[in-house]
Amino acid sequence: MKLLTIAVPCYNSQDYMANCIESLLKGGDDVEIVIVNDGSRDNTAQIADDYAKKYPSIIKVVHQENGGHGEAVNTGLLNASGLYFKVVDSDDWLNEEAYMKVLDALRECLRGPETLDMLISNYVYEKVGAKHKRVMRYPNTFPEGKIFSWDEVKPLGKSHYLLMHSLIYRTELLRECGLKLPAHTFYVDNLVAFVPLPYVKHMYYADVNLYRYYIGRQDQSVNEQVMIQRADQQLTVNRMMIDCMAEKKVIHKNARSYMLHMLSMIMTVSSVILLRSGTEENLKKKQELWKYLKAADGKVYFQLRHSLLGRAMNLPGRGGRRLSVTAYKIVQRIYGFN
């Protein structure tokens, strides 16, 4: 059995997938790479098959009709044989030195008495044109270099959040929690980070800059104009996160706090995207989103609606909406996200 399975969802990825795959191959025979060709129309399928022929003991290729990023992740998990599971998007890559340290940490944890559920590492925003790369680190949040529980974590900073890029999960935990991502929907990486958290008991933090998160292409899903066009998909993910939090009544208080923090960030992003579109239809959808949260879980609604971000996203009138967007853009500029 492999130590780690890395799923690589690919859709028309011929121009950059080789850089991703080459970085993953540095893990050697302890790593299984599952390339999911999600109905690509370019040369992605051939590139994937060529890699599989060259590295048959490491690379597995699955070809499927286009189902979107979420369906590709589902397929990757279905075909995973590794003890642990990570998703690396085809335009991203892993840092070799950090990769080696993370694999060593996973091996070390296998020898311990507790079963590791989730490994956390840092990720770097590789933003086009940015002189300084923002690094998402957690040294003041998690104990480093040991297995720990929710009792030992500290609150996430206001500008910090767990993304799929920072996480490696125990494969069976993802199956036990019933992780199933919606087809033909972008932004499902938020669900990968969010849904399994109530099931996590033991964690490990490696303070290394493992994941290199490439952002800046005009056609990328996190490009603001693209997000406005796909606002309904963002809302689908947002509502699924609301449902998940409402269903899990018994959660460790610190796990719940992390989920609340993540949900707050996504509610903010959804609200701003709808405000930025400027259409009456989308302004109504923003109101409906907050009503959906209130109906699903009144306590969570009260906490988020009366938080600083919640108040900022619900200022009345046109002037209030302009202030909401201005506040978001200031935060966006400071922290370097799209």
C-alpha positions, -999 to +999 in steps of 0.1 A: +000+000+000+012+035-009+018+061+018+002+090-001-022+093-030-021+126-049-051+132-072-045+156-101-077+168-117-069+178-153-091+197-178-073+211-209-041+212-189-016+204-216+004+236-212+012+233-175+004+197-162+040+185-168+054+210-143+029+197-117+035+160-124+073+163-124+072+179-089+050+151-076+073+124-090+100+136-066+081+116-039+092+083-054+075+049-049+058+059-017+035+081-036+007+072-060-003+098-085-039+096-099-043+118-129-079+124-137-085+135-173-119+152-170-130+152-206-102+173-219-103+184-255-066+192-259-035+169-255-040+163-218-051+127-223-020+118-243+004+135-219-012+117-190-010+083-207+026+089-216+035+095-180+016+064-169+036+043-194+069+058-182+060+054-145+036+025-143+042+018-106+035+054-096+010+069-120-025+058-126-047+076-152-084+077-152-103+091-183-138+103-178-165+125-194-163+161-182-178+164-147-160+194-134-133+198-107-155+182-079-162+151-099-125+147-108-117+149-071-144+123-064-128+100-090-093+105-075-106+095-041-124+065-055-092+052-071-069+061-042-049+032-026-027+054-004-031+057+034-033+095+030-048+116+003-041+151-012-054+170-042-030+190-063-045+210-091-028+206-125-015+243-126+000+241-091+030+222-078+049+211-047+082+223-034+106+194-034+124+201-001+091+206+018+076+175+000+104+153+014+099+166+049+061+160+047+066+125+035+091+119+064+065+133+088+038+109+075+061+079+079+070+091+114+033+094+124+026+058+112+050+046+139+032+064+167+004+052+189-023+076+176-038+075+141-031+107+122-062+121+106-049+153+091-015+168+083-013+206+078+015+224+060+019+259+045+011+271+010+024+299-011+004+322-034+023+321-066+005+352-080+015+364-115+033+397-113+036+398-075+070+407-062+064+393-028+047+359-025+023+356+004+028+325+025+000+310+046+017+297+078+003+286+111+033+286+136+012+304+163-018+282+158-006+246+159+021+228+178+048+218+155+065+184+149+041+162+169+006+147+168-019+169+187-056+171+193-082+199+191-075+207+228-041+220+218-049+243+189-052+281+191-077+303+172-069+310+136-058+346+129-083+368+112-063+366+079-056+329+082-078+300+069-074+264+061-076+256+024-075+223+005-039+233-004-027+231+032-042+197+040-035+160+037-063+138+050-063+101+060-080+085+030-104+063+050-115+094+070-126+111+038-146+079+029-161+076+064-173+112+064-190+106+031-172+134+012-189+137-022-184+169-042-210+182-066-204+178-104-199+207-127-192+231-098-161+252-091-149+262-057-154+227-042-119+229-027-137+247+002-157+216+008-126+194+008-112+215+036-145+220+055-166+188+055-141+164+071-132+186+100-157+173+125-143+138+120-107+148+127-092+139+161-054+138+156-034+164+136+002+172+127+016+205+116+047+207+094+059+243+091+071+240+055+060+258+024+048+227+005+020+238-019+026+264-046-008+279-054-007+295-089-031+324-094-033+351-120-045+335-153-075+354-168-094+322-173-088+309-138-118+300-116-107+324-088-104+354-112-129+379-100-148+383-132-150+345-137-163+342-101-191+367-109-201+347-139-201+315-118-218+331-088-244+303-086-217+277-082-201+297-054-236+298-038-240+260-042-208+254-023-217+280+003-251+264+010-235+230+013-211+244+039-241+258+058-259+225+057-228+206+069-224+229+099-261+228+107-261+190+107-231+185+129-244+193+163-217+174+183-184+190+174-153+198+195-156+235+204-123+243+187-132+224+155-165+243+155-147+276+159-125+267+129-156+258+108-173+290+119-142+310+108-141+293+074-178+297+068-175+334+077-148+338+050-170+320+024-201+340+033-180+372+028-166+361-006-201+351-018-216+384-006-189+405-022-191+386-055-229+392-056-224+429-047-197+434-073-220+421-101-242+451-094-274+434-106-307+434-087-310+397-092-277+391-075-284+415-047-316+395-040-295+363-040-272+378-014-302+385+009-315+350+002-281+335+012-282+351+046-318+340+050-308+305+041-282+306+069-307+319+094-332+292+086-306+264+088-289+275+120-301+306+139-272+306+163-246+305+136-265+332+117-264+354+147-227+349+153-218+356+116-243+383+109-232+404+139-195+398+133-174+426+118-174+409+084-211+402+086-220+438+094-197+450+066-213+428+040-248+439+049-246+477+050-278+492+037-283+511+005-260+518-025-235+537-003-234+508+021-227+484-008-199+505-021-184+506+014-186+468+016-168+463-017-142+490-008-135+472+026-131+439+008-107+453-018-085+468+009-083+434+026-077+418-008-048+441-015-032+436+019-033+398+018-028+392-019-057+368-027-079+371-058 
